[in-house]
Amino acid sequence: DLGVPARDGRAVERDPRAVQLIDANLAPLVASDRPKPVIIRAGFAEAVRRLAGEVFDVIVLDPPYAEHAAAEALEAALPLLSHGAATRLIIEHGTRHTPPAGHSGVRLTRTVTAGDSALSFYER
């Protein structure tokens, strides 16, 4: 239910300028009775290692719009999807690149496009 606020959230970014922008954008959204979302200052592969064993409801990835980036992002996220939870994975990519149909039991359920961008939704 999207009407229920998330218990907590995390962002992964290694570019210091982007970290500042994320922090500034999150600041007005943080309720006083909820913890501030954590920004992990690292590349995605390092963040996956740090987050190993945690359970997520939704993971949204925004890799570069390169030809194989969505497939690489899906493969890199697999360790975060292996805990028996019904985690949904969403990968943003360019519409000119076909998203992978799935990987290791994770399957593509739908793709939504808007202009040159697409969101592909995956479930285990």
DSSP file with accessible surface (Angstrom, degrees, kcal/mol):
  #  RESIDUE AA STRUCTURE BP1 BP2  ACC     N-H-->O    O-->H-N    N-H-->O    O-->H-N    TCO  KAPPA ALPHA  PHI   PSI    X-CA   Y-CA   Z-CA
    1    1 A D    >         0   0  165      0, 0.0     3,-1.3     0, 0.0     0, 0.0   0.000 360.0 360.0 360.0 116.5    0.0    0.0    0.0
    2    2 A L  T 3   +     0   0  185      1,-0.2     4,-0.1     4,-0.0     0, 0.0   0.621 360.0  70.9 -73.1 -10.1    1.7    3.2   -1.1
    3    3 A G  T 3  S+     0   0   66      2,-0.1    -1,-0.2     0, 0.0     0, 0.0   0.654  82.6  82.6 -78.3 -13.7   -0.4    5.2    1.4
    4    4 A V  S <  S-     0   0   94     -3,-1.3     3,-0.1     1,-0.0     0, 0.0  -0.800  87.5-122.3 -93.2 123.5    1.6    3.7    4.2
    5    5 A P        -     0   0   76      0, 0.0    -2,-0.1     0, 0.0     2,-0.1  -0.322  31.0-101.7 -65.6 147.5    4.9    5.5    4.8
    6    6 A A        -     0   0   76      1,-0.1     3,-0.1    -4,-0.1    -4,-0.0  -0.373  18.8-134.5 -66.3 145.0    8.1    3.5    4.6
    7    7 A R  S    S-     0   0  177      1,-0.3     2,-0.3    -3,-0.1    -1,-0.1   0.908  82.3 -22.3 -65.8 -44.5    9.6    2.6    7.9
    8    8 A D        -     0   0   63     26,-0.1     2,-0.3     2,-0.0    -1,-0.3  -0.970  63.6-153.7-157.2 170.1   13.0    3.6    6.6
    9    9 A G        -     0   0   28     -2,-0.3    29,-2.1    -3,-0.1     2,-0.4  -0.971   0.7-155.5-148.3 159.9   14.9    4.1    3.3
   10   10 A R  E     -a   38   0A  81     -2,-0.3     2,-0.4    27,-0.2    29,-0.2  -0.995   1.8-162.4-138.3 146.2   18.3    4.1    1.9
   11   11 A A  E     -a   39   0A  26     27,-2.5    29,-3.7    -2,-0.4     2,-0.5  -0.951   9.4-150.7-123.7 146.5   19.9    5.7   -1.1
   12   12 A V  E     +a   40   0A  47     -2,-0.4     2,-0.3    27,-0.2    29,-0.2  -0.982  31.5 144.1-120.1 123.8   23.2    4.7   -2.7
   13   13 A E        -     0   0   62     27,-2.4    29,-0.4    -2,-0.5    30,-0.1  -0.956  29.6-171.4-157.7 138.1   25.4    7.3   -4.4
   14   14 A R        +     0   0  187     -2,-0.3    29,-0.1    27,-0.2    -1,-0.1   0.666  63.8  93.8-105.0 -20.0   29.1    7.8   -4.7
   15   15 A D     >  -     0   0   50      1,-0.2     4,-2.4    27,-0.1     3,-0.2  -0.626  67.5-147.4 -76.3 118.8   29.2   11.3   -6.4
   16   16 A P  H  > S+     0   0   96      0, 0.0     4,-2.0     0, 0.0    -1,-0.2   0.858  97.2  52.5 -57.6 -35.0   29.5   13.9   -3.6
   17   17 A R  H  > S+     0   0  185      1,-0.2     4,-1.9     2,-0.2     5,-0.1   0.918 110.3  47.7 -67.4 -40.4   27.4   16.5   -5.5
   18   18 A A  H  > S+     0   0   29     -3,-0.2     4,-2.9     2,-0.2     5,-0.2   0.885 108.1  55.8 -67.2 -36.9   24.6   14.0   -6.0
   19   19 A V  H  X S+     0   0    7     -4,-2.4     4,-2.7     1,-0.2    -2,-0.2   0.931 107.8  49.1 -60.0 -43.7   24.8   13.0   -2.3
   20   20 A Q  H  X S+     0   0  143     -4,-2.0     4,-2.5     1,-0.2    -1,-0.2   0.909 112.1  48.4 -62.1 -41.7   24.2   16.7   -1.4
   21   21 A L  H  X S+     0   0  106     -4,-1.9     4,-2.5     2,-0.2    -2,-0.2   0.925 111.8  48.5 -65.8 -44.0   21.3   16.9   -3.8
   22   22 A I  H  X S+     0   0   42     -4,-2.9     4,-2.2     2,-0.2     5,-0.2   0.939 112.2  49.6 -60.2 -46.6   19.7   13.7   -2.4
   23   23 A D  H  X S+     0   0   52     -4,-2.7     4,-1.8    -5,-0.2    -2,-0.2   0.925 111.7  48.2 -59.6 -44.8   20.1   15.0    1.1
   24   24 A A  H  < S+     0   0   61     -4,-2.5    -1,-0.2     1,-0.2    -2,-0.2   0.894 112.6  48.5 -64.7 -38.8   18.6   18.4    0.3
   25   25 A N  H  < S+     0   0   99     -4,-2.5     4,-0.3     1,-0.2    -1,-0.2   0.829 113.3  47.2 -71.7 -31.1   15.6   16.7   -1.5
   26   26 A L  H >X S+     0   0   39     -4,-2.2     3,-1.5    -5,-0.2     4,-0.9   0.804  92.8  80.2 -78.4 -29.2   15.0   14.3    1.4
   27   27 A A  G >< S+     0   0   59     -4,-1.8     3,-1.0     1,-0.3    -1,-0.2   0.878  93.6  44.6 -50.4 -49.5   15.2   17.0    4.1
   28   28 A P  G 34 S+     0   0  108      0, 0.0    -1,-0.3     0, 0.0    -2,-0.1   0.704 110.9  56.8 -72.4 -12.6   11.6   18.4    3.7
   29   29 A L  G <4 S+     0   0  137     -3,-1.5     2,-0.5    -4,-0.3    -2,-0.2   0.599  81.3 102.3 -90.6 -12.7   10.2   14.8    3.5
   30   30 A V    <<  -     0   0   49     -3,-1.0     2,-0.2    -4,-0.9     6,-0.1  -0.621  63.8-145.3 -81.4 120.9   11.5   13.6    6.8
   31   31 A A    >   -     0   0   43     -2,-0.5     3,-1.7     4,-0.2    -2,-0.1  -0.562  20.0-121.2 -80.2 149.9    8.9   13.5    9.6
   32   32 A S  T 3  S+     0   0  133      1,-0.3    -1,-0.1    -2,-0.2     4,-0.1   0.766 112.0  52.1 -64.4 -24.4   10.1   14.3   13.1
   33   33 A D  T 3  S+     0   0  127      2,-0.1    -1,-0.3     0, 0.0    -3,-0.0   0.358 102.9  70.3 -94.8   7.0    8.9   10.9   14.3
   34   34 A R  S <  S-     0   0   94     -3,-1.7   -26,-0.1     3,-0.0   -27,-0.1  -0.928  88.1-104.8-122.5 149.5   10.8    8.9   11.6
   35   35 A P        -     0   0   85      0, 0.0    -4,-0.2     0, 0.0   -26,-0.1  -0.374  41.3-104.9 -69.7 148.8   14.5    8.3   11.1
   36   36 A K        -     0   0  110      1,-0.1   -27,-0.1    -6,-0.1    -9,-0.1  -0.508  44.2 -99.7 -69.9 137.9   16.2   10.2    8.3
   37   37 A P        -     0   0   33      0, 0.0     2,-0.4     0, 0.0   -27,-0.2  -0.295  39.1-119.6 -57.9 144.9   16.9    8.0    5.3
   38   38 A V  E     -a   10   0A  77    -29,-2.1   -27,-2.5    -3,-0.1     2,-0.6  -0.713  16.4-151.7 -89.8 134.5   20.5    6.8    5.1
   39   39 A I  E     -a   11   0A  14     -2,-0.4     2,-0.7   -29,-0.2   -27,-0.2  -0.944   9.4-151.8-105.3 115.6   22.6    7.8    2.2
   40   40 A I  E     -a   12   0A  14    -29,-3.7   -27,-2.4    -2,-0.6     2,-1.5  -0.804   6.9-148.2 -88.8 115.9   25.3    5.1    1.6
   41   41 A R        +     0   0  152     -2,-0.7     2,-0.3   -29,-0.2   -27,-0.2  -0.658  60.7  84.6 -88.9  85.2   28.3    6.8    0.0
   42   42 A A  S    S-     0   0   10     -2,-1.5   -27,-0.1   -29,-0.4     2,-0.1  -0.970  83.0 -80.4-165.8 168.8   29.6    4.0   -2.2
   43   43 A G     >  -     0   0   17     -2,-0.3     4,-2.3   -29,-0.1     5,-0.2  -0.358  51.9-103.2 -74.0 166.1   29.2    2.3   -5.5
   44   44 A F  H  > S+     0   0   54      1,-0.2     4,-2.7     2,-0.2     5,-0.2   0.907 118.9  54.4 -64.2 -41.4   26.3   -0.2   -5.9
   45   45 A A  H  > S+     0   0   58      1,-0.2     4,-1.8     2,-0.2    -1,-0.2   0.930 111.3  45.7 -59.4 -42.7   28.5   -3.3   -5.6
   46   46 A E  H  > S+     0   0   71      1,-0.2     4,-2.2     2,-0.2    -1,-0.2   0.909 111.5  52.7 -66.2 -40.7   30.0   -2.1   -2.3
   47   47 A A  H  X S+     0   0    0     -4,-2.3     4,-2.2     1,-0.2    -2,-0.2   0.906 105.5  54.4 -62.8 -39.7   26.5   -1.1   -1.0
   48   48 A V  H  X S+     0   0   13     -4,-2.7     4,-0.6     1,-0.2    -1,-0.2   0.923 108.2  49.7 -60.1 -42.3   25.2   -4.6   -1.8
   49   49 A R  H >< S+     0   0  159     -4,-1.8     3,-0.8     1,-0.2    -1,-0.2   0.925 112.5  47.3 -62.0 -42.6   28.0   -6.1    0.3
   50   50 A R  H 3< S+     0   0  132     -4,-2.2    -1,-0.2     1,-0.2    -2,-0.2   0.828 115.1  45.9 -66.8 -32.8   27.2   -3.7    3.2
   51   51 A L  H >< S+     0   0   13     -4,-2.2     3,-2.4    -5,-0.2    -1,-0.2   0.411  79.3 137.3 -93.7   2.1   23.5   -4.5    3.0
   52   52 A A  T << S+     0   0   64     -3,-0.8     3,-0.1    -4,-0.6    28,-0.1  -0.199  70.9  21.8 -52.3 133.5   23.8   -8.2    2.7
   53   53 A G  T 3  S+     0   0   53     26,-0.4    -1,-0.3     1,-0.3     2,-0.2   0.238  94.6 118.8  92.6 -13.8   21.2  -10.0    4.9
   54   54 A E    <   -     0   0   69     -3,-2.4     2,-0.4     1,-0.0    -1,-0.3  -0.531  59.0-131.9 -83.9 155.5   18.8   -7.1    5.1
   55   55 A V        -     0   0   81     -2,-0.2     2,-0.4    -3,-0.1    26,-0.1  -0.905  22.0-169.9-111.1 135.1   15.3   -7.4    3.7
   56   56 A F        -     0   0   30     -2,-0.4     3,-0.1    24,-0.4    29,-0.0  -0.934  23.2-157.7-124.8 145.8   13.7   -4.8    1.4
   57   57 A D  S    S+     0   0  135     -2,-0.4    31,-2.6     1,-0.3     2,-0.4   0.871  86.4  12.3 -81.6 -44.6   10.2   -4.3    0.1
   58   58 A V  E     -b   88   0B  79     29,-0.2     2,-0.4     2,-0.0    -1,-0.3  -1.000  59.7-169.3-138.2 137.4   11.2   -2.3   -2.9
   59   59 A I  E     -b   89   0B  17     29,-2.5    31,-3.1    -2,-0.4     2,-0.5  -0.998   8.2-167.1-125.6 125.3   14.6   -1.6   -4.6
   60   60 A V  E     -b   90   0B  94     -2,-0.4     2,-0.4    29,-0.2    31,-0.2  -0.968   5.8-169.8-115.1 123.7   14.8    1.1   -7.3
   61   61 A L  E     -b   91   0B  17     29,-3.2    31,-3.0    -2,-0.5    -2,-0.0  -0.928  13.6-174.3-116.6 139.0   17.9    1.2   -9.4
   62   62 A D        +     0   0  107     -2,-0.4    31,-0.1    29,-0.2     3,-0.1  -0.646  19.3 170.9-129.1  71.4   18.8    3.9  -11.9
   63   63 A P        -     0   0   22      0, 0.0     7,-0.1     0, 0.0     6,-0.0  -0.267  47.8 -73.4 -74.1 170.8   22.0    2.8  -13.7
   64   64 A P        -     0   0  102      0, 0.0     2,-1.3     0, 0.0    30,-0.1  -0.213  49.1-107.8 -57.4 156.1   23.4    4.6  -16.7
   65   65 A Y  S    S+     0   0   59     28,-0.1     2,-0.2    -3,-0.1    28,-0.1  -0.187  71.5 139.1 -84.3  48.2   21.3    4.2  -19.9
   66   66 A A    >>  -     0   0   56     -2,-1.3     3,-1.1     1,-0.1     4,-0.5  -0.514  67.6-101.0 -90.1 163.4   24.0    2.0  -21.5
   67   67 A E  T 34 S+     0   0  131      1,-0.3     3,-0.2    -2,-0.2     4,-0.2   0.866 117.5  23.6 -55.0 -46.2   23.1   -1.1  -23.5
   68   68 A H  T 3> S+     0   0  112      1,-0.2     4,-2.3     2,-0.1    -1,-0.3   0.322  92.4 104.3-105.5  10.2   23.8   -3.8  -20.8
   69   69 A A  H <> S+     0   0    7     -3,-1.1     4,-2.6     1,-0.2     5,-0.2   0.878  78.9  51.0 -64.1 -39.6   23.4   -1.6  -17.7
   70   70 A A  H  X S+     0   0    9     -4,-0.5     4,-2.6    -3,-0.2    -1,-0.2   0.928 112.2  47.2 -65.0 -41.6   19.9   -3.0  -16.8
   71   71 A A  H  > S+     0   0   39     -4,-0.2     4,-2.4     1,-0.2    -2,-0.2   0.915 113.4  48.3 -65.1 -41.1   21.1   -6.6  -17.0
   72   72 A E  H  X S+     0   0  125     -4,-2.3     4,-2.5     2,-0.2    -2,-0.2   0.897 111.7  49.9 -65.8 -39.3   24.2   -5.7  -15.0
   73   73 A A  H  X S+     0   0   12     -4,-2.6     4,-2.0     2,-0.2    -2,-0.2   0.921 110.1  50.6 -65.0 -42.7   22.1   -3.9  -12.4
   74   74 A L  H  X S+     0   0    1     -4,-2.6     4,-0.9     1,-0.2    -2,-0.2   0.951 112.6  46.1 -60.0 -47.1   19.7   -6.9  -12.1
   75   75 A E  H >< S+     0   0  114     -4,-2.4     3,-0.8     1,-0.2    -2,-0.2   0.920 111.9  50.8 -63.3 -41.9   22.6   -9.3  -11.6
   76   76 A A  H 3< S+     0   0   38     -4,-2.5    -1,-0.2     1,-0.2    -2,-0.2   0.834 109.3  52.1 -65.3 -31.2   24.3   -7.0   -9.0
   77   77 A A  H >X S+     0   0    0     -4,-2.0     3,-2.0     1,-0.2     4,-0.5   0.634  81.1  95.4 -81.5 -12.8   21.0   -6.7   -7.0
   78   78 A L  G X< S+     0   0   23     -4,-0.9     3,-1.9    -3,-0.8     4,-0.4   0.850  76.6  59.1 -51.2 -41.6   20.4  -10.5   -6.8
   79   79 A P  G >4 S+     0   0   61      0, 0.0     3,-0.6     0, 0.0   -26,-0.4   0.806 104.1  53.1 -60.6 -23.2   22.0  -10.9   -3.3
   80   80 A L  G <4 S+     0   0    5     -3,-2.0   -24,-0.4     1,-0.2     3,-0.2   0.559 107.8  51.8 -85.7  -7.1   19.4   -8.4   -2.0
   81   81 A L  G << S+     0   0    7     -3,-1.9     3,-0.4    -4,-0.5    -1,-0.2   0.309  87.1  84.0-108.3   7.8   16.6  -10.5   -3.4
   82   82 A S    <   +     0   0   71     -3,-0.6    -1,-0.1    -4,-0.4    -2,-0.1   0.097  60.0  91.6-104.7  26.7   17.5  -13.8   -2.0
   83   83 A H  S    S-     0   0   72     -3,-0.2    -1,-0.2     2,-0.1     3,-0.1   0.155  99.6-105.8-109.5  19.2   16.0  -13.7    1.5
   84   84 A G  S    S+     0   0   77     -3,-0.4     2,-0.1     1,-0.3    -2,-0.1   0.420  80.0 128.6  77.1  -4.3   12.6  -15.2    0.8
   85   85 A A  S    S-     0   0   31      1,-0.1     2,-1.4   -29,-0.0    -1,-0.3  -0.428  73.0-112.4 -81.4 160.0   10.9  -11.8    1.0
   86   86 A A        +     0   0   82     -2,-0.1     2,-0.2    -3,-0.1    -1,-0.1  -0.359  52.5 172.4 -87.3  56.4    8.6  -10.5   -1.7
   87   87 A T        -     0   0    8     -2,-1.4    37,-0.5    -6,-0.1     2,-0.5  -0.469  22.5-147.4 -69.7 134.4   11.0   -7.8   -2.7
   88   88 A R  E     -bC  58 123B 121    -31,-2.6   -29,-2.5    -2,-0.2     2,-0.5  -0.895   9.0-156.8-101.9 134.6   10.1   -5.9   -5.9
   89   89 A L  E     -bC  59 122B   1     33,-2.3    33,-3.3    -2,-0.5     2,-0.5  -0.936   7.2-170.7-113.4 130.9   13.0   -4.6   -8.0
   90   90 A I  E     -bC  60 121B  25    -31,-3.1   -29,-3.2    -2,-0.5     2,-0.5  -0.991   2.5-169.7-122.6 126.4   12.5   -1.7  -10.4
   91   91 A I  E     -bC  61 120B   0     29,-2.5    29,-2.5    -2,-0.5     2,-0.3  -0.972  11.5-147.5-120.2 124.3   15.2   -0.8  -12.8
   92   92 A E  E     + C   0 119B  49    -31,-3.0     2,-0.3    -2,-0.5    27,-0.2  -0.680  32.8 151.7 -85.0 141.3   15.1    2.4  -14.9
   93   93 A H  E     - C   0 118B   8     25,-2.4    25,-2.4    -2,-0.3     2,-0.2  -0.973  47.8 -79.9-159.1 168.1   16.7    2.2  -18.3
   94   94 A G  E >   - C   0 117B   0     -2,-0.3     3,-1.6    23,-0.2    23,-0.2  -0.499  34.4-128.5 -74.0 145.0   16.5    3.7  -21.8
   95   95 A T  T 3  S+     0   0   58     21,-2.2    -1,-0.1     1,-0.3    22,-0.1   0.759 105.8  68.4 -66.5 -21.5   13.6    2.5  -24.0
   96   96 A R  T 3  S+     0   0  165     20,-0.4     2,-0.5   -31,-0.1    -1,-0.3   0.617  92.7  70.0 -73.4  -9.8   16.2    1.8  -26.8
   97   97 A H  S <  S-     0   0   33     -3,-1.6    -1,-0.1   -31,-0.0   -29,-0.0  -0.940  84.6-131.0-112.8 124.4   17.6   -1.0  -24.7
   98   98 A T        -     0   0  131     -2,-0.5   -28,-0.1     1,-0.1     3,-0.1  -0.544  26.4-125.8 -71.6 128.3   15.5   -4.2  -24.1
   99   99 A P        -     0   0   24      0, 0.0    -1,-0.1     0, 0.0     9,-0.1  -0.397  32.2 -95.3 -71.9 153.0   15.4   -5.1  -20.4
  100  100 A P        -     0   0   29      0, 0.0     3,-0.1     0, 0.0   -32,-0.0  -0.389  24.1-132.2 -66.1 146.6   16.5   -8.6  -19.4
  101  101 A A  S    S-     0   0   83      1,-0.3     7,-2.8     6,-0.1     2,-0.3   0.734  70.2 -64.3 -71.0 -21.1   13.6  -11.1  -19.1
  102  102 A G  E     -D  107   0B  29      5,-0.3     2,-0.3    20,-0.1    -1,-0.3  -0.950  43.3-132.2 158.7-177.4   15.0  -12.2  -15.8
  103  103 A H  E >  S-D  106   0B  67      3,-2.2     3,-2.0    -2,-0.3     0, 0.0  -0.867  73.7  -8.5-168.5 130.6   17.9  -13.9  -14.0
  104  104 A S  T 3  S-     0   0   81      1,-0.3     3,-0.1    -2,-0.3    -2,-0.0   0.858 132.9 -38.9  47.9  48.9   18.2  -16.6  -11.4
  105  105 A G  T 3  S+     0   0   58      1,-0.3     2,-0.5    19,-0.1    -1,-0.3   0.440 112.7 116.2  85.6  -1.9   14.5  -16.9  -10.6
  106  106 A V  E <   -D  103   0B   4     -3,-2.0    -3,-2.2    18,-0.2     2,-0.4  -0.880  49.0-165.4 -99.1 127.5   13.8  -13.2  -10.8
  107  107 A R  E     -DE 102 123B 134     16,-3.2    16,-2.1    -2,-0.5     2,-0.4  -0.890  24.5-113.6-122.3 148.3   11.4  -12.4  -13.6
  108  108 A L  E     + E   0 122B  51     -7,-2.8    14,-0.2    -2,-0.4     3,-0.1  -0.601  30.3 177.8 -72.4 127.0   10.3   -9.4  -15.5
  109  109 A T  E     -     0   0B  52     12,-3.4     2,-0.3     1,-0.4    13,-0.2   0.726  60.7 -21.1-104.7 -29.3    6.6   -8.7  -14.8
  110  110 A R  E     - E   0 121B 144     11,-1.1    11,-3.0     2,-0.0    -1,-0.4  -0.959  47.9-142.4-170.5 160.7    6.1   -5.5  -16.7
  111  111 A T  E     - E   0 120B  58     -2,-0.3     2,-0.4     9,-0.2     9,-0.2  -1.000  12.7-163.1-132.5 132.7    7.8   -2.5  -18.3
  112  112 A V  E     - E   0 119B  67      7,-2.7     7,-2.8    -2,-0.4     2,-0.3  -0.961  11.5-159.2-116.0 131.2    6.3    1.1  -18.3
  113  113 A T  E     + E   0 118B  94     -2,-0.4     2,-0.3     5,-0.2     5,-0.2  -0.836  18.1 176.1-114.8 151.9    7.7    3.7  -20.7
  114  114 A A  E >   - E   0 117B  76      3,-2.8     3,-2.1    -2,-0.3     2,-0.2  -0.848  67.7 -51.2-149.8 107.1    7.6    7.4  -20.8
  115  115 A G  T 3  S-     0   0   70     -2,-0.3    -1,-0.1     1,-0.3   -20,-0.0  -0.404 122.8 -16.5  64.0-127.4    9.5    9.1  -23.6
  116  116 A D  T 3  S+     0   0  122     -2,-0.2   -21,-2.2    -3,-0.1   -20,-0.4   0.416 124.3  83.4 -89.1  -0.2   13.0    7.8  -23.8
  117  117 A S  E <   -CE  94 114B  42     -3,-2.1    -3,-2.8   -23,-0.2     2,-0.3  -0.775  54.0-174.4-108.3 152.7   12.8    6.3  -20.3
  118  118 A A  E     -CE  93 113B   2    -25,-2.4   -25,-2.4    -2,-0.3     2,-0.5  -0.983  16.0-149.5-141.5 150.0   11.4    3.0  -19.0
  119  119 A L  E     -CE  92 112B  64     -7,-2.8    -7,-2.7    -2,-0.3     2,-0.5  -0.993  14.8-162.3-117.2 122.7   10.8    1.3  -15.7
  120  120 A S  E     -CE  91 111B   0    -29,-2.5   -29,-2.5    -2,-0.5     2,-0.4  -0.927   7.8-149.2-108.7 131.3   11.1   -2.5  -15.6
  121  121 A F  E     -CE  90 110B  32    -11,-3.0   -12,-3.4    -2,-0.5   -11,-1.1  -0.852  14.7-172.6-105.4 131.8    9.5   -4.3  -12.7
  122  122 A Y  E     +CE  89 108B   1    -33,-3.3   -33,-2.3    -2,-0.4     2,-0.3  -0.926   6.5 178.6-125.8 148.1   10.9   -7.6  -11.4
  123  123 A E  E      CE  88 107B  53    -16,-2.1   -16,-3.2    -2,-0.3   -35,-0.1  -0.970 360.0 360.0-140.6 155.9    9.8  -10.2   -8.8
  124  124 A R              0   0  121    -37,-0.5   -18,-0.2    -2,-0.3   -19,-0.1  -0.598 360.0 360.0 -85.7 360.0   11.0  -13.5   -7.6
